[in-house]
């Protein structure tokens, strides 16, 4: 079977071109699994969480029994406490059959009276299971934020916390590790249910070890994936340069890395500009893939739209950073910064908050631009005059600036407000965007933004 780049669901090494994360998996085992820690892998959408759990499970099978379940599509589980207990018992039973654990242990797990269904029953079942097993048991729960507004799940976490504390005192048997995976951390799950200060900070998951591993891909890790692709396809590309260029656009965000590669491999190379599939692996090919990605809908971009509307403070902070050159100190003590980091939109750069990657920056600019252009004379002017700025594929930027100045004077010159950079940046983009739309691509030089300058790179 020919391997492909994958951007949906689980990535499997035998089927998909993947970055080799075995080193990261070994580090997780050494630093978190073997010491018996409970922890949560909270990362943004499509950041490789499910694939990480899958590979972790495969590495742990030799030494541990791994129970891997997901709350994806499990809405019925949270109708009532009885429904949760019975549903959890059923999901774990299915997984136990795959582990090779003794049949008598599975039979005992499944043996209970309907009248006895309660959290106390679940507590006792976990103790018996972990006491009778001849190996440690690792519980993985994916998509935990599907239960984000449910008190039943938080009560379940409280049971796991109490059993963990009793285990440390030598008073109980319980899972060797519990790993939760999702976008929102448990502190934020609590926040969704109760907004007062006490419940905001007293999480039932306060025994969890902080999971600080960088799950983004480095340029060298992208390089290892492209080397495998190059060998399978029997042609030569400049793997090092391509990896660094892809990283410069994506900052190693796993979905974006794979999507750029997938588009180049399956779509962009068929463009008449590229003579064959080898030729597409160049800077122009990467730009074309990024442009195509930004022109189409995806669950990741839909999520950005939703969250920018859902969190006004986050919306305002992003606009202040991108459009007004305002800088914020990077501190997770600030709820808005914390939210932006958790959703994958912010990162730390020189101790300041920065948008995670160039693709997100451009998408957000386009998002704000679209809102600005709905009733914009400046955008209409750019559209009408488009033909005079592009000649034989070359953009006459001097002419663009001249006409922008003329239209600015015409539309705003007599009004009683002065030109300010924070308004001018978006105003200029509303004029430029329709001119290069369909034939060009732009991004803002981030390092000049907080110097109150607008340096735009246009391809």
C-alpha positions in Angstrom: 0.0 0.0 0.0 1.3 3.4 -1.0 1.8 5.7 2.0 0.1 9.1 2.2 0.2 12.2 4.2 -2.7 12.1 6.7 -4.6 15.0 8.2 -7.7 13.3 9.6 -7.9 11.0 12.6 -5.3 8.6 13.7 -1.9 8.5 12.0 -0.5 5.0 11.6 3.2 4.5 10.7 2.5 1.6 8.3 0.0 3.7 6.3 1.0 7.4 6.6 4.1 9.5 6.3 4.8 10.7 9.9 7.3 12.4 11.9 9.1 9.9 14.1 7.9 10.7 17.7 9.4 7.5 19.3 11.9 9.6 21.2 9.1 11.7 22.6 7.1 8.6 23.6 10.2 7.1 25.4 10.5 10.4 27.3 6.9 10.3 28.3 7.4 6.7 29.6 10.5 7.6 31.5 9.3 10.9 33.0 5.6 10.2 33.6 4.6 6.5 33.2 7.3 4.7 35.2 7.0 7.1 38.2 3.3 6.3 38.3 2.1 9.9 37.6 -1.4 11.0 36.6 -1.4 13.7 33.9 -3.3 15.3 31.1 -2.2 15.9 27.6 -4.0 19.2 26.8 -3.2 20.5 23.3 -5.0 22.3 20.5 -7.2 20.7 17.9 -5.4 18.4 15.5 -2.2 18.5 17.4 -1.4 14.8 17.4 -2.9 13.9 20.8 -4.7 10.7 19.6 -1.7 9.5 17.6 0.5 10.1 20.6 -1.8 8.0 22.8 -1.9 5.2 20.2 1.9 5.0 19.9 2.2 5.3 23.7 -0.2 2.3 24.1 1.8 0.2 21.6 5.1 0.9 23.6 3.5 0.1 26.9 1.8 -3.2 26.0 4.9 -5.3 26.9 5.0 -4.1 30.5 1.5 -2.8 31.3 -2.2 -3.5 30.6 -3.4 -0.5 28.7 -7.1 0.5 28.8 -7.7 3.1 26.1 -11.1 4.6 25.8 -12.6 7.8 24.3 -15.6 10.0 25.2 -16.0 11.0 21.6 -19.7 10.5 20.7 -20.4 9.2 24.3 -23.1 11.7 25.2 -25.4 9.0 26.6 -22.7 8.2 29.2 -23.5 11.5 31.1 -27.3 11.2 31.3 -27.0 10.0 34.9 -24.6 8.5 37.4 -26.0 5.1 36.8 -25.5 5.5 33.1 -21.9 6.6 33.5 -21.0 3.8 35.9 -22.5 1.1 33.6 -21.1 2.7 30.5 -17.6 3.0 31.9 -17.7 -0.6 33.1 -18.7 -1.7 29.6 -16.0 0.3 27.8 -13.3 -1.0 30.2 -14.5 -4.6 29.8 -14.2 -4.4 26.0 -10.6 -3.1 26.4 -9.7 -5.7 29.0 -10.5 -8.5 26.5 -7.9 -7.1 24.1 -5.1 -6.9 26.7 -4.8 -10.6 27.4 -5.6 -10.3 31.1 -7.0 -13.4 32.8 -10.6 -14.3 31.9 -11.5 -14.6 35.6 -10.5 -10.9 36.2 -12.7 -9.8 33.3 -15.6 -12.0 34.6 -15.3 -10.4 38.1 -15.2 -6.9 36.5 -18.5 -7.7 34.7 -20.2 -9.2 37.8 -22.6 -6.8 39.6 -26.2 -6.4 40.5 -28.2 -3.6 38.9 -29.3 -2.4 42.3 -25.7 -2.0 43.3 -24.8 0.4 40.5 -23.1 3.5 42.1 -19.8 5.3 42.2 -19.0 3.2 45.3 -19.3 0.1 43.1 -17.0 1.6 40.5 -14.5 2.5 43.2 -14.5 -1.1 44.5 -14.3 -2.6 41.0 -11.2 -0.5 40.2 -9.5 -1.6 43.4 -10.2 -5.2 42.8 -9.1 -5.1 39.2 -5.8 -3.4 40.0 -5.1 -5.6 43.0 -5.7 -8.9 41.0 -3.8 -7.9 37.8 -0.3 -9.2 37.5 0.9 -5.9 35.9 0.2 -2.2 36.4 -2.8 -0.9 34.5 -2.7 2.4 32.5 -6.0 4.1 31.8 -6.1 6.5 28.8 -9.2 8.6 28.2 -9.3 10.6 25.0 -11.6 13.5 24.2 -12.3 14.3 27.8 -13.6 17.7 27.0 -16.7 16.1 25.4 -17.8 16.0 29.1 -16.8 19.6 29.6 -20.0 20.8 31.3 -20.9 17.7 33.2 -20.6 17.3 37.0 -20.7 13.5 36.8 -17.4 13.4 35.1 -15.8 15.7 37.6 -17.2 13.5 40.4 -15.5 10.5 38.6 -12.2 12.5 38.6 -12.7 13.1 42.3 -12.8 9.3 42.8 -9.6 8.8 40.8 -7.9 11.6 42.8 -8.9 10.0 46.2 -7.8 6.6 45.1 -4.5 8.0 43.9 -3.9 9.7 47.3 -4.8 6.5 49.1 -2.4 4.5 46.9 0.4 6.9 47.8 -0.4 6.2 51.5 -0.4 2.4 50.8 -4.2 2.2 51.6 -5.6 1.3 48.2 -5.0 -0.3 44.8 -5.7 1.7 41.7 -4.5 2.5 38.2 -0.8 2.9 37.8 -1.4 5.9 35.5 -4.4 7.9 34.4 -3.9 9.9 31.2 -6.5 12.4 30.1 -6.4 13.9 26.6 -8.3 16.9 25.2 -8.1 20.6 24.4 -9.4 22.0 27.6 -7.6 21.1 30.8 -9.6 19.9 33.8 -9.3 23.4 35.5 -11.2 24.8 32.6 -13.8 22.0 32.7 -14.5 23.1 36.2 -14.7 26.7 35.1 -17.4 25.9 32.6 -19.6 24.5 35.3 -19.1 27.1 38.1 -17.7 30.6 37.6 -17.0 31.5 41.2 -13.4 31.8 42.3 -13.4 28.7 44.6 -14.5 26.3 41.9 -12.3 28.0 39.3 -9.1 27.0 41.0 -10.0 23.9 43.1 -9.9 21.2 40.4 -10.5 17.6 41.2 -7.4 16.9 39.1 -5.0 18.7 41.4 -2.9 15.6 41.9 -1.9 15.6 38.2 1.7 16.1 37.1 2.2 19.1 34.7 2.7 17.8 31.2 5.2 20.2 29.6 6.5 18.2 26.6 6.7 20.1 23.3 4.5 18.2 20.8 5.1 20.5 17.8 7.5 19.3 15.2 11.0 20.7 14.8 12.5 21.3 11.4 14.8 18.3 11.8 11.8 16.1 12.7 10.0 17.3 9.5 13.2 16.4 7.7 13.0 12.8 8.8 9.5 12.5 7.4 10.4 14.0 4.1 13.4 11.7 3.8 11.1 8.7 4.0 8.8 10.3 1.4 11.8 11.0 -0.9 13.0 7.4 -0.6 9.6 5.9 -1.3 9.1 8.0 -4.4 12.6 7.5 -5.8 13.3 11.2 -6.6 15.6 13.8 -5.1 14.4 16.9 -3.2 16.2 19.4 -1.0 14.9 17.9 2.2 16.7 20.2 4.5 15.6 23.4 2.8 12.0 22.2 2.4 11.8 21.2 6.1 13.0 24.6 7.2 10.6 26.4 4.8 7.6 24.3 6.0 8.6 25.0 9.6 8.8 28.7 8.9 5.1 28.8 7.9 3.8 26.3 10.4 6.1 26.5 13.5 5.7 22.7 13.6 1.9 22.6 14.2 1.3 18.9 13.3 -1.8 19.3 11.2 -0.5 22.3 9.3 2.8 20.4 8.5 1.0 17.4 7.2 -1.6 19.4 5.3 1.1 21.5 3.4 2.9 18.2 2.5 -0.4 16.5 1.5 -1.5 19.4 -0.8 1.9 19.5 -2.5 1.9 15.7 -3.0 -1.7 15.3 -4.2 -2.8 18.6 -5.7 -0.3 21.4 -6.2 2.1 19.4 -8.4 -0.6 19.1 -11.1 -0.5 22.9 -11.7 1.0 23.8 -15.0 3.7 25.8 -13.2 5.3 22.5 -12.1 6.6 20.0 -14.7 6.3 17.0 -12.3 5.9 15.9 -8.7 9.6 16.5 -8.0 9.4 20.2 -9.1 6.7 21.1 -6.7 9.0 20.6 -3.7 10.3 24.2 -3.7 9.4 27.5 -2.0 6.8 28.3 -4.6 5.1 24.9 -4.1 4.9 25.5 -0.3 3.4 29.0 -0.8 0.9 27.6 -3.3 -0.1 24.9 -0.7 -0.5 27.5 2.0 -2.6 29.7 -0.2 -4.8 26.8 -1.2 -5.2 25.8 2.4 -6.2 29.3 3.4 -8.8 29.5 0.6 -10.6 26.3 1.8 -12.6 25.5 4.9 -11.3 23.0 7.4 -12.4 21.9 10.9 -9.3 23.7 12.3 -10.2 27.0 10.7 -13.9 26.6 11.5 -12.7 26.3 15.2 -10.8 29.5 14.9 -13.9 31.3 13.6 -16.0 29.8 16.5 -13.5 30.6 19.2 -12.8 34.2 18.1 -16.6 34.8 18.3 -17.0 32.9 21.5 -14.3 34.6 23.5 -14.4 38.5 23.1 -11.3 39.1 25.2 -9.3 36.7 23.1 -10.7 38.4 19.9 -9.6 41.8 21.2 -6.1 40.6 22.3 -5.5 39.0 18.8 -6.6 42.2 17.1 -4.4 44.3 19.3 -1.4 42.1 18.6 -1.9 41.8 14.8 -3.5 45.1 13.9 -2.2 47.5 16.5 1.3 46.2 17.3 0.5 46.0 21.0 2.6 43.6 23.0 1.6 41.5 26.1 3.8 39.8 28.6 3.6 36.0 28.3 2.1 34.9 31.5 -0.4 32.0 32.0 -1.7 33.8 35.1 -3.7 35.9 32.6 -6.9 34.0 31.6 -7.0 35.3 28.1 -3.4 34.4 27.4 -4.0 31.0 29.0 -7.0 30.5 26.7 -5.1 31.5 23.6 -2.2 29.1 24.5 -4.6 26.2 25.2 -6.4 26.7 21.9 -3.1 26.7 20.1 -3.2 30.4 18.9 -0.5 31.8 21.2 3.0 31.0 22.0 5.9 32.6 23.9 8.4 34.6 21.9 11.0 36.8 23.7 8.8 36.6 26.8 5.9 38.1 24.9 2.7 36.7 23.5 2.9 35.9 19.8 0.5 34.2 17.4 1.7 30.6 17.0 2.5 30.5 13.3 2.4 32.5 10.0 -0.5 30.5 8.6 -2.7 31.4 11.6 -1.6 35.0 11.4 -2.6 35.2 7.8 -5.9 33.5 8.4 -6.8 35.8 11.2 -5.8 38.9 9.2 -8.1 37.6 6.4 -10.9 37.0 9.0 -10.6 40.6 10.3 -10.2 41.8 6.7 -13.5 40.2 5.6 -15.4 41.9 8.4 -13.8 45.2 7.4 -14.6 44.9 3.7 -18.4 44.3 4.0 -19.0 48.0 3.6 -15.6 49.3 2.6 -15.0 51.9 -0.1 -11.3 51.1 0.0 -11.9 47.4 -0.8 -14.1 48.4 -3.7 -11.4 50.6 -5.0 -8.8 47.9 -4.9 -11.2 45.5 -6.8 -12.1 48.0 -9.5 -8.5 49.1 -10.2 -6.9 45.6 -9.9 -5.9 45.3 -13.5 -3.5 48.3 -13.4 -1.3 46.9 -10.7 -0.4 43.5 -12.0 1.4 43.3 -15.4 2.8 40.0 -16.7 2.7 38.5 -13.3 4.6 41.4 -11.6 3.1 43.5 -8.9 3.8 47.3 -9.1 3.8 48.0 -5.4 4.8 51.6 -5.9 1.6 52.1 -7.9 -0.4 50.3 -5.2 0.9 52.7 -2.6 0.3 55.8 -4.8 -3.3 54.8 -5.4 -3.9 53.8 -1.8 -2.7 57.3 -0.7 -5.0 58.9 -3.3 -8.0 56.9 -2.1 -7.2 57.6 1.5 -7.1 61.3 0.9 -10.4 61.1 -1.1 -12.3 59.0 1.4 -10.9 60.2 4.7 -8.9 63.4 4.0 -11.7 65.8 4.9 -12.8 64.0 8.0 -11.8 65.2 11.4 -9.6 62.3 12.4 -5.9 61.7 11.8 -4.3 58.7 10.3 -3.2 56.2 12.9 -1.1 53.1 12.3 -3.4 50.7 14.0 -6.3 51.7 11.6 -4.0 52.1 8.6 -2.7 48.6 8.7 -6.1 47.0 8.2 -7.1 49.8 5.9 -4.2 49.1 3.6 -4.8 45.3 3.6 -8.5 46.0 2.6 -7.1 47.8 -0.5 -4.3 45.3 -1.2 -6.1 42.0 -0.7 -8.5 42.2 -3.7 -5.6 43.2 -5.9 -3.5 40.1 -5.2 -6.5 37.8 -4.5 -6.2 34.6 -6.6 -2.7 35.4 -7.9 -0.7 36.3 -4.9 -0.1 35.7 -1.2 1.0 38.0 1.6 2.1 37.8 5.2 3.1 40.4 7.8 6.7 40.5 9.2 5.9 39.9 12.8 9.2 41.3 14.2 8.3 44.8 12.9 4.7 44.8 14.3 5.5 46.1 17.7 7.7 48.8 16.2 4.5 50.4 14.8 5.6 49.5 11.3 3.7 47.5 8.6 6.2 45.4 6.7 4.3 43.1 4.3 5.8 40.4 2.2 3.9 39.8 -1.0 4.5 36.8 -3.3 
